Amino acid sequence: MLMNTLIILIVIPFLAAVALLLLRQYVVRKWLVLISTAVLCAAAVYLLAAQILAGASYYTLEMEAVNRLMIGAEVFLAAYILILGTRKRQYWAAILIIIQTGLMLYFDFTYRYGAAPARHLFVDQFSVIMALVIGVTGSLICVYAVDYMKEYHHLHPEVQDRLPFFFFTMFVLLSAMFGVVFANNLRWLYFFWEITTVCSFWLIGYTRTEEAVLKAFRALKMNLLGGLAFAVAIVYIFIRANVTNLDQLTALDKTVAMIPALLIVLAGMIKSAQFPFASWLLGAIAAPAPVSALLQSSTMVKAGVYIIIRLAPVLNGAIAGLLIALVGAVTFLIASCIAISQLDARRVLAYSTIASLGLIITCGACGAQETVWAALFLIIFHAVSVLVLVLCTGLVEHHFGGCGIETMEGLVVNMPRIATMMMIGMAGMFLAPFGMLISKWAALEGLIRINPFLAVFIAYGSAATLFFWTKWMGKLITVKAKREGFAANVSFLERMPLIVLTVLVVGSCFFFPWVSEYLVEPYLMSTYGSSMNMSTGSILILFIMMGLLLLLPLIVLFYKNPDYVEAYMGGANVAQEDQFLGSYGCPRDLVLKNYYLESYFGESKLFDAGVVSCTCLILVMLGVGFL
């Protein structure tokens, strides 16, 4: 029954994708999305109930037809990218797809049939965590997208309506992500990994504008480079050790496993948009909000950190592992600092995601059980918190006239429920007792023991996150007179996912000890032979702080009648409350603006530094690992 659940989670999104491509009416699309996502959520919850007290389970499938379908799909997609890359003069994309597809076809027809039977699928506590993240958050994004994309095309009539293909791609991406977290056969894992790459290319380039196409190809080329590294790793480890499964790779002696592990980790760092590959995720924010949400929260970028945490036992204690951790730490610090200088909320969220992924990679690459414990919780809390913010920002852009941080001033008066949800999402990213801060605390504690130098990066990066989140939150709660005639008509299908996600941000903190006891600690026990847990006193303090912190958003939500008073400016006010007399006696508008400190934290100053430093670290890492 458990194996059937894994197959359902992989196959149902794909079948829904095909149906959504063929059936084009809005009502039919809405019900297909609702029914499909309900099935996915139910299957993910059932998987949790069935697996929670069990160990890892492995399944061998006699499915040669599936292998042939995968090969056929890869050849078809390779031909598609080759033709499209040649037409668009994106020759690197064409070259990369030729090399890696040729390499995998060589492997398939030369070596694979002589391999021992593979255990194709598996599930353990980590897989369950990822399945819940993908199934719940991914489903909510698809529900939100039903009405959001309808509004998007109403506001952007110049963009061709290709919604059947849009939802097809969204659900194929969910199917591929389930494949990534359940695949134990490295060949299957590679296939699903590359499907996520192609889907991201389609989604980022959805509008087909020249800018969107260039950004889509940038994402494609970078992730194809990662796919090539993955393909080389598969062929190398089979020739060297006759290994075809992920669990076999992690059980090998480190001297044998290190080279393929580093190649796969390189693919993971690219997929997770670490420096020097961060630009592909920054390009993705120009796509509609559901695309940014899906790529940043539950798919694509999480695939990268997932595979790195899987390989943590191989990296633990190795010099190459510490260099990977340093890449993550540098990315965390630099991306957090750049976020300070960003006025566009979407870019703040993108850099925040890059930074958070860097922190997760630092914890996973260190490989110790304390840091892996922190990494698993960082995945959970980042997924729900950033998703609330990305989806709310999309609604603000539609209804409030922009997504600049400064334009959100007075949002608490004009869109109080959205502002409240955004405040809770932000609290989830940087305030205690919400999980991101607790996980950072655990990460710092582990890193101080393992490598205090890495802890310095995390401490300063965390200070930068405090700065950019608090100044954004200050804009949200600024009380200004309500805009005349303003009314935000948020549909139920847009509002419901946000409510559920906001409840999850808060609820995940209450269930923090339970998740640790029944999912995270058993996974650590099976991987390391020992585990760690939270003390009773820490749990009690967590609940007390939780109650106190919830007072602020609740007060904002239920306080309906603020008093508007004229700002005091030393008697220099004129007729309007937001104007004053300047030094020449002329009326001036009162403007309150955040500090963005571009001269210190500007993108033009720090981005290249991140690219150069992390490129050098990756080259040294590969050199150390190969030697």
C-alpha positions in Angstrom: 0.0 0.0 0.0 2.9 2.4 0.8 4.5 1.8 -2.5 1.2 2.6 -4.2 1.1 5.9 -2.3 4.5 6.8 -3.7 3.3 6.0 -7.2 0.1 8.0 -6.7 2.0 11.1 -5.6 4.2 10.9 -8.7 1.5 9.9 -11.3 -1.5 11.9 -10.2 0.1 15.3 -10.8 1.2 14.1 -14.3 -2.3 12.9 -15.2 -3.8 16.1 -13.9 -1.3 18.0 -16.1 -2.4 16.2 -19.2 -6.0 16.8 -18.4 -5.4 20.5 -17.8 -3.6 20.8 -21.1 -6.5 19.3 -23.0 -9.5 20.7 -21.1 -9.4 24.5 -21.4 -12.6 25.9 -19.8 -12.1 27.9 -16.6 -14.7 26.0 -14.6 -13.3 22.6 -15.6 -9.8 23.9 -14.8 -10.8 25.1 -11.4 -12.4 21.8 -10.4 -9.5 19.7 -11.8 -7.1 21.7 -9.8 -9.1 21.5 -6.6 -9.7 17.7 -6.9 -6.1 17.0 -7.9 -4.6 19.1 -5.1 -7.0 17.5 -2.6 -5.8 14.0 -3.6 -2.2 15.1 -3.3 -2.7 16.6 0.1 -4.6 13.5 1.3 -1.9 11.1 -0.1 0.9 13.2 1.6 -0.9 13.1 4.9 -1.6 9.3 4.5 2.1 8.8 3.8 2.9 10.7 7.0 0.6 8.5 9.1 1.8 5.3 7.5 5.6 6.0 7.7 5.9 7.9 10.9 6.8 5.0 13.1 8.6 3.0 10.4 12.1 3.0 9.1 13.2 3.5 5.5 11.4 1.3 3.0 12.8 0.4 -0.4 10.9 -0.9 -3.5 12.1 -2.6 -6.6 9.8 -2.3 -9.6 9.9 -4.5 -12.7 9.2 -1.7 -15.1 11.4 -1.9 -18.2 8.7 0.0 -20.1 9.1 2.9 -17.7 12.9 3.0 -18.3 12.3 3.1 -22.0 9.7 5.9 -21.6 12.2 7.9 -19.6 14.8 7.5 -22.3 12.3 8.4 -25.0 11.2 11.5 -23.0 14.9 12.6 -22.5 15.6 12.2 -26.2 12.5 14.2 -27.1 13.3 17.0 -24.7 16.9 17.0 -25.8 15.8 17.4 -29.4 13.4 20.2 -28.4 16.1 22.1 -26.5 18.6 21.6 -29.3 16.3 23.0 -31.9 15.1 25.9 -29.8 18.6 26.7 -28.6 19.8 26.8 -32.2 16.9 29.0 -33.3 17.4 31.4 -30.4 21.2 31.4 -30.8 21.6 30.0 -27.3 24.3 27.6 -28.4 25.6 26.8 -24.9 22.2 25.3 -24.1 22.4 23.2 -27.3 25.9 22.0 -26.5 25.2 21.1 -22.9 22.1 19.1 -23.8 23.9 17.2 -26.5 26.8 16.2 -24.2 24.7 15.1 -21.2 22.1 13.3 -23.3 24.8 11.5 -25.3 26.5 10.5 -22.1 23.3 9.1 -20.5 22.4 7.2 -23.7 25.9 5.7 -23.7 25.4 4.6 -20.1 21.9 3.2 -20.8 23.0 1.1 -23.8 26.4 0.1 -22.6 26.3 -0.4 -18.8 22.7 -0.2 -17.4 21.6 -3.6 -18.5 24.5 -5.3 -16.8 23.8 -3.6 -13.5 22.3 -5.4 -10.5 18.5 -4.9 -10.0 18.0 -1.4 -8.7 15.8 -0.4 -5.7 14.0 2.2 -7.7 11.9 4.0 -5.0 12.2 4.5 -1.3 10.7 6.5 1.6 11.9 7.5 5.0 11.2 10.4 7.4 13.1 12.9 5.3 11.1 11.9 2.2 7.9 12.3 4.2 8.9 15.9 5.2 9.7 16.8 1.6 6.5 15.1 0.4 4.4 17.2 2.8 6.3 20.4 1.7 5.7 19.6 -2.0 2.2 18.2 -1.6 0.7 20.9 0.7 2.5 24.1 -0.4 2.6 23.1 -4.1 -1.1 22.3 -4.1 -1.9 25.6 -2.4 0.1 27.5 -5.1 -1.8 25.8 -7.9 -5.2 26.7 -6.2 -4.1 30.3 -5.8 -3.0 30.4 -9.5 -6.4 29.6 -10.8 -7.9 33.0 -10.2 -4.6 34.9 -10.0 -3.6 34.0 -13.5 -7.1 34.9 -14.8 -6.5 38.4 -13.3 -3.0 38.5 -14.6 -4.1 38.2 -18.2 -6.8 40.8 -17.6 -4.1 43.2 -16.3 -1.6 42.2 -19.0 -3.6 41.8 -22.2 -0.4 42.0 -24.2 0.7 38.5 -22.8 -0.7 35.6 -24.8 -3.1 33.5 -22.7 -1.5 30.1 -22.5 -3.0 28.9 -19.3 -3.6 25.3 -20.3 0.2 25.0 -20.9 0.9 27.0 -17.7 -1.0 24.6 -15.5 0.3 21.6 -17.4 3.8 22.7 -16.5 3.0 23.5 -12.9 1.6 20.0 -12.3 4.4 18.2 -14.2 6.9 20.1 -12.0 5.1 18.8 -8.9 5.2 15.3 -10.3 8.9 15.6 -11.0 9.6 16.9 -7.5 7.9 13.9 -5.9 10.0 11.7 -8.2 13.2 13.5 -6.9 12.4 12.8 -3.2 11.2 9.2 -3.7 13.8 8.0 -6.3 16.6 5.8 -5.0 17.8 4.7 -8.4 20.2 7.4 -9.5 19.1 7.0 -13.1 15.5 7.8 -12.1 16.6 10.6 -9.9 18.5 12.2 -12.7 15.5 11.9 -15.0 13.2 13.7 -12.5 15.9 16.2 -11.8 16.1 17.2 -15.4 12.3 17.5 -15.8 12.4 20.1 -13.1 15.0 22.0 -15.1 12.8 22.0 -18.3 9.7 23.0 -16.4 11.4 25.9 -14.8 12.5 27.0 -18.3 9.0 26.9 -19.5 7.5 28.8 -16.5 10.1 31.5 -16.4 9.7 32.2 -20.1 5.9 32.0 -19.9 5.2 35.6 -21.1 7.5 35.1 -24.2 8.8 38.6 -23.9 12.4 39.0 -25.0 13.5 39.6 -21.4 11.6 36.5 -20.2 13.1 34.3 -22.9 16.7 35.4 -22.0 16.1 34.8 -18.3 14.6 31.4 -19.0 17.6 30.4 -21.1 19.9 31.6 -18.3 18.2 29.3 -15.9 18.2 26.5 -18.4 22.0 26.8 -19.2 23.0 26.9 -15.5 20.8 24.0 -14.6 21.9 22.0 -17.6 25.5 22.5 -16.4 24.4 20.9 -13.1 22.6 18.1 -15.0 25.9 17.4 -16.8 27.7 17.1 -13.5 25.0 14.8 -12.3 25.3 12.6 -15.4 29.1 12.3 -15.1 28.6 11.3 -11.4 26.2 8.5 -12.4 28.6 7.0 -15.0 31.7 7.4 -12.8 30.3 5.7 -9.8 28.9 2.8 -11.8 32.2 2.2 -13.6 34.2 2.6 -10.3 32.0 0.7 -7.9 29.0 -0.8 -9.8 26.6 1.5 -7.8 23.2 2.5 -9.2 21.4 3.5 -6.0 21.5 6.6 -3.8 21.7 4.6 -0.6 24.6 2.6 -1.9 26.5 5.8 -2.7 26.1 7.2 0.8 27.2 3.8 2.3 30.5 3.7 0.3 33.9 4.5 1.7 34.4 8.2 1.4 37.5 7.8 -0.8 35.3 6.2 -3.5 32.1 8.2 -2.9 33.6 11.7 -2.7 34.1 12.5 -6.4 30.5 11.6 -7.5 29.1 13.2 -4.4 30.9 16.4 -5.1 29.6 16.4 -8.7 26.0 15.9 -7.5 26.5 18.6 -4.8 27.6 21.0 -7.6 24.3 20.2 -9.4 22.5 20.8 -6.0 24.2 24.2 -5.5 23.2 25.3 -9.0 19.7 24.2 -8.5 19.6 26.1 -5.2 20.9 29.3 -6.8 24.0 29.7 -4.8 26.7 32.1 -5.8 28.0 32.1 -8.6 24.7 30.7 -10.0 22.3 33.0 -8.1 21.3 35.1 -11.2 18.9 32.4 -12.6 16.6 32.7 -9.5 16.7 36.5 -9.7 15.6 36.2 -13.3 12.7 34.0 -12.2 11.0 36.8 -10.2 9.9 38.5 -13.4 7.5 35.6 -14.0 4.0 35.7 -12.5 3.8 35.3 -8.7 2.7 31.5 -8.7 5.9 30.7 -10.7 8.1 32.6 -8.2 6.3 30.9 -5.4 6.6 27.4 -6.8 10.3 27.8 -7.6 11.2 29.5 -4.3 9.2 27.5 -1.8 8.5 23.8 -2.6 10.3 22.9 -5.8 13.5 23.5 -7.8 15.5 25.2 -5.2 14.5 22.7 -2.5 15.6 19.8 -4.8 19.2 21.2 -4.5 19.3 21.4 -0.7 17.5 18.0 -0.5 20.2 16.2 -2.4 23.0 17.9 -0.5 21.5 16.9 2.9 21.1 13.3 1.5 24.9 13.3 0.9 25.7 14.9 4.3 27.2 11.6 5.7 29.7 11.6 2.8 30.6 15.2 3.3 30.9 15.0 7.1 34.4 15.7 8.3 35.8 16.1 4.8 37.7 19.3 3.7 35.6 19.4 0.6 32.5 19.4 2.8 33.8 22.4 4.8 34.5 24.3 1.5 30.9 23.6 0.4 29.7 24.8 3.7 31.8 28.0 3.2 30.1 28.6 -0.2 26.8 28.4 1.6 27.9 30.7 4.4 29.4 33.3 2.0 26.1 33.2 0.0 24.1 33.6 3.1 26.0 36.7 4.2 26.3 38.4 0.9 22.7 37.7 -0.3 21.4 39.0 3.1 23.4 42.2 2.8 22.3 42.8 -0.8 18.7 42.4 0.3 19.1 45.5 2.5 19.6 47.6 -0.6 16.6 46.3 -2.6 13.5 48.5 -3.0 11.5 45.8 -5.0 9.8 43.4 -2.6 10.3 40.5 -5.2 14.0 41.0 -5.2 14.1 41.1 -1.4 12.3 37.8 -1.3 14.6 36.3 -4.0 17.7 37.3 -2.1 16.2 36.1 1.2 15.6 32.7 -0.5 19.1 32.6 -1.8 20.5 33.4 1.6 18.3 30.9 3.4 19.3 28.2 1.0 22.9 29.1 1.6 22.3 28.6 5.3 20.7 25.2 4.7 23.6 24.1 2.5 26.1 25.2 5.2 24.3 23.0 7.7 24.0 20.1 5.4 27.6 20.2 4.1 29.0 20.2 7.6 27.2 16.9 7.9 27.0 16.8 11.7 23.7 15.7 13.3 23.2 19.0 15.0 23.5 21.0 11.8 21.4 18.5 9.8 18.7 18.8 12.4 18.7 22.6 11.9 18.8 22.2 8.1 15.6 20.0 8.0 13.7 22.5 10.1 15.0 25.4 7.9 13.5 23.7 4.9 10.1 23.4 6.6 9.9 26.9 8.0 11.3 28.6 5.0 8.8 26.9 2.6 5.7 28.1 4.4 6.9 31.6 5.5 8.4 32.7 2.2 5.4 31.3 0.4 3.0 33.5 2.3 5.1 36.6 1.4 5.5 35.8 -2.3 1.8 35.1 -2.8 0.7 38.2 -0.7 3.2 40.3 -2.7 1.5 39.1 -5.9 -1.9 40.2 -4.7 -0.5 43.6 -3.5 1.0 44.1 -7.0 -2.4 43.4 -8.6 -4.5 45.5 -6.3 -2.3 48.1 -4.7 -0.4 49.3 -7.7 3.1 47.9 -7.4 5.3 45.7 -5.3 7.9 48.2 -4.2 8.5 48.2 -0.4 7.8 52.0 -0.3 4.5 51.7 -2.1 3.3 49.3 0.6 3.1 52.1 3.1 -0.4 52.1 4.6 -1.2 48.5 3.5 -2.4 47.7 7.0 -5.2 50.3 6.5 -6.1 49.4 2.9 -5.6 45.6 2.9 -5.5 44.7 6.7 -5.9 41.0 6.3 -3.1 40.8 3.6 -0.9 43.0 5.8 -1.5 40.8 8.8 -0.6 37.6 6.8 2.6 39.3 5.6 3.5 40.3 9.1 3.1 36.7 10.3 5.1 35.5 7.3 7.9 37.9 8.1 7.8 37.0 11.8 8.3 33.4 10.6 11.4 34.4 8.8 13.3 36.1 11.6 11.5 36.4 15.0 11.5 34.0 17.9 9.9 31.6 18.6 9.2 31.0 14.9 11.2 28.2 13.4 13.6 30.0 11.2 15.2 31.8 14.1 15.2 28.6 16.3 16.8 26.7 13.4 19.4 29.4 13.0 20.1 29.2 16.7 20.6 25.4 16.4 22.8 25.9 13.4 24.9 28.4 15.2 25.3 26.1 18.2 26.4 23.3 16.0 28.7 25.4 13.9 30.5 26.9 16.9 31.4 23.4 17.9 32.4 22.3 14.4 33.9 25.4 12.9 33.6 28.8 14.7 34.7 30.6 11.5 31.5 29.5 9.7 29.5 30.7 12.7 30.8 34.3 12.1 29.2 34.4 8.7 25.9 33.1 10.1 25.9 35.7 12.9 26.5 38.7 10.6 24.1 37.4 7.9 21.4 37.0 10.5 21.9 40.6 11.6 21.4 41.7 8.0 18.2 39.7 7.8 16.9 41.5 10.9 17.5 44.8 9.2 15.7 44.2 5.9 12.7 42.4 7.5 12.1 45.0 10.2 12.2 48.0 7.8 9.7 46.3 5.4 7.4 45.4 8.3 7.5 49.0 9.4 6.2 50.1 6.1 3.3 47.6 6.3 2.1 48.9 9.7 2.4 52.6 8.9 -1.1 54.1 9.5 -2.2 56.4 6.7 -5.5 57.6 5.5 -7.2 55.0 3.4 -7.1 55.5 -0.4 -10.2 57.0 -1.7 -12.4 54.5 -3.5 -9.9 51.7 -2.9 -11.4 48.2 -2.7 -9.4 45.0 -3.1 -11.5 42.2 -4.4 -9.5 39.1 -3.5 -11.2 35.9 -4.7 -11.8 32.9 -2.4 -9.3 30.8 -4.4 -6.6 33.4 -3.8 -7.6 34.1 -0.1 -8.0 30.5 1.0 -4.4 29.3 0.3 -3.1 32.4 2.2 -5.2 31.7 5.2 -4.1 28.0 5.3 -0.4 29.0 4.9 -0.6 31.6 7.6 -2.1 29.0 10.0 0.7 26.7 9.0 3.4 29.3 9.8 1.9 29.6 13.3 1.0 25.9 13.7 4.4 24.7 12.6 5.8 26.4 15.7 3.3 24.6 18.0 4.1 21.3 16.3 7.8 21.9 16.3 8.6 19.4 19.2 6.3 16.8 17.6 8.0 17.1 14.2 11.3 16.8 15.9 10.4 13.7 17.9 8.7 11.7 15.2 10.3 12.7 12.0 13.6 14.5 12.3 15.1 12.6 15.3 14.3 9.2 13.8 15.9 10.2 10.5 19.1 11.3 12.4 19.1 8.1 14.4 18.9 6.0 11.3 21.6 8.1 9.6 24.1 8.7 12.4 23.1 6.1 15.1 22.3 8.9 17.6 20.1 11.9 17.8 19.3 15.1 19.6 16.2 16.5 21.2 14.7 19.7 22.7 14.5 20.1 26.4 11.2 20.5 28.3 12.2 24.0 29.4 13.0 25.1 25.9 9.6 23.8 24.7 7.8 25.7 27.6 9.7 29.0 26.7 8.8 28.5 23.1 5.0 28.3 23.8 5.1 31.4 26.1 6.9 33.5 23.5 4.5 32.2 20.9 1.5 33.5 22.8 3.1 36.9 23.3 4.2 37.4 19.7 0.8 36.6 18.3 -0.7 39.6 20.1 0.7 42.1 17.6 -0.8 40.6 14.3 -4.1 39.9 16.1 -4.3 43.5 17.3 -3.6 44.8 13.8 -6.3 42.4 12.4 -9.1 43.3 14.8 -8.4 47.0 15.3 -10.7 48.6 12.7 -10.9 52.3 13.5 -7.5 54.0 13.8 -7.4 57.7 14.7 -5.8 59.9 12.1 -4.0 62.9 13.5 -2.0 65.6 11.9 1.7 65.0 12.0 3.5 67.5 14.1 6.3 69.4 12.2 7.1 72.3 14.5 4.2 74.4 13.3 5.3 74.3 9.7 2.2 72.3 8.5 0.1 73.7 5.7 -3.5 72.9 4.7 -2.9 69.2 4.0 -1.6 67.0 6.8 1.2 65.5 4.7 2.7 68.8 3.6 4.8 71.4 5.3 6.5 74.7 4.5 10.0 74.5 3.2 12.9 76.9 3.9 11.8 79.1 1.1 8.2 79.2 2.2 7.0 76.7 -0.5 4.8 73.7 0.3 6.7 70.4 0.4 5.4 66.9 0.6 6.2 64.9 3.8 8.1 61.8 2.7 9.3 59.1 5.0 11.6 56.5 3.4 13.7 53.6 4.7 17.4 53.5 4.5 18.7 51.2 1.7 22.4 51.9 2.1 23.2 51.3 -1.5 26.7 52.7 -1.1 27.5 49.9 1.3 25.2 47.0 0.3 24.4 47.8 -3.3 24.0 44.9 -5.7 26.6 46.3 -8.1 29.2 46.2 -5.2 28.5 42.9 -3.6 27.1 40.6 -6.3 30.4 40.3 -8.2 32.2 39.7 -5.0 29.9 36.8 -4.2 30.4 35.4 -7.7 34.2 35.6 -7.6 34.7 34.3 -4.0 32.3 31.4 -4.4 33.7 30.4 -7.8 37.1 30.2 -6.3 35.8 28.1 -3.4 34.0 25.7 -5.7 37.1 25.2 -7.9 39.2 24.5 -4.8 36.5 22.2 -3.5 36.6 20.2 -6.7 40.3 20.2 -6.8 40.5 18.9 -3.2 37.9 16.3 -3.8 39.4 15.0 -7.1 42.8 14.8 -5.5 
